[in-house]
Amino acid sequence: MYNIKKLYGFQQGQEFFQLELEDGQTKIINIWDYTTLYQYPKLYEKLIVEQLECNVYSALETLLSQVKNIDRWRILDVACGSGLMGKYLKQQSSIEIELLVGIDILPAALTALKRDNPHIYDQTYLVGQYNSDRLKKCEFNCIIFSAAANHLDMQDYQDYLNLLSNHAYILFNLTNHIQDERRVKILRWMNENFELCCNMVYTHRKLMNDSTVEHEVFLYRK
């Protein structure tokens, strides 16, 4: 079908790889070119999870599994992509999930999710194509921003968190550059409005040159 060949780059967002197709043609693809990545079955999972050993899903689940006052989770997964967060929770976590809803901005992401990970999510929506009042009635007790928190505007946070029930949990990861302006702004706002439950620094993944990058996961409560 395809083979992942040469890897280039040593900084997030500036990494490329060579994809060799079945007919012998090759493409050079930026690792953040999600629309292209999602065109090929399970390519994102093979590259990010298997080859670059991304640990974000296990790190987020580690914090979530520490919550003991919720028996059944009703989760809104923002920037769900091809469904790897949901797949991890359903197949490798001990938590009980009653409802799992995914939202993404890319039509290609939801197409890939339905192709690669069907039956994982109860519902999926494109950004801007869902009814907020209907989602509020889902009574979500958790929202997850898996690898998306660094890319959202503050208004996005406010809009999404308004969909949650009171006392719901907010789970996300950020790059571990403590002076990063977006990180500082996000955490300042979170600390002013919500309760920090726990956080943890972890090895996020390998870069294309086999060095590693650290991120930090956070669990807040509304």
GIMO-V11828 format. One record per backbone hydrogen bond with DSSP energy under -1.0 kcal/mol. CO is the residue of the C=O (numbers start at 1). NH is the residue of the N-H. If there is no record, write none. Layout:
CO|NH / CO|NH
This chain:
1|22 / 3|20 / 6|18 / 8|16 / 11|14 / 15|31 / 16|8 / 17|29 / 18|5 / 19|27 / 20|3 / 21|24 / 25|21 / 27|19 / 29|17 / 30|33 / 32|34 / 33|37 / 34|38 / 36|39 / 37|40 / 40|43 / 42|46 / 43|47 / 44|48 / 45|49 / 45|50 / 46|51 / 47|52 / 48|54 / 52|206 / 55|59 / 56|60 / 57|61 / 58|62 / 59|63 / 60|64 / 61|65 / 63|66 / 64|67 / 73|98 / 73|99 / 74|141 / 74|142 / 75|101 / 76|144 / 77|103 / 80|83 / 83|87 / 84|88 / 85|89 / 86|90 / 87|91 / 88|92 / 96|73 / 99|75 / 100|122 / 100|123 / 101|77 / 102|125 / 103|79 / 103|80 / 104|127 / 106|110 / 107|111 / 108|112 / 109|113 / 110|114 / 111|115 / 112|116 / 113|117 / 117|120 / 123|102 / 125|104 / 126|129 / 131|135 / 132|136 / 133|137 / 135|138 / 136|139 / 140|165 / 141|169 / 142|76 / 143|171 / 144|78 / 148|151 / 153|157 / 154|158 / 155|159 / 156|160 / 157|161 / 158|162 / 160|163 / 161|164 / 165|168 / 168|222 / 169|143 / 170|220 / 171|145 / 172|218 / 174|216 / 177|180 / 180|184 / 181|185 / 182|186 / 183|187 / 184|188 / 185|189 / 186|190 / 187|191 / 188|192 / 189|193 / 190|194 / 195|221 / 198|219 / 200|217 / 202|215 / 204|55 / 205|213 / 207|210 / 211|207 / 213|204 / 213|205 / 214|176 / 215|202 / 216|174 / 217|200 / 218|172 / 219|197 / 219|198 / 220|170 / 221|195
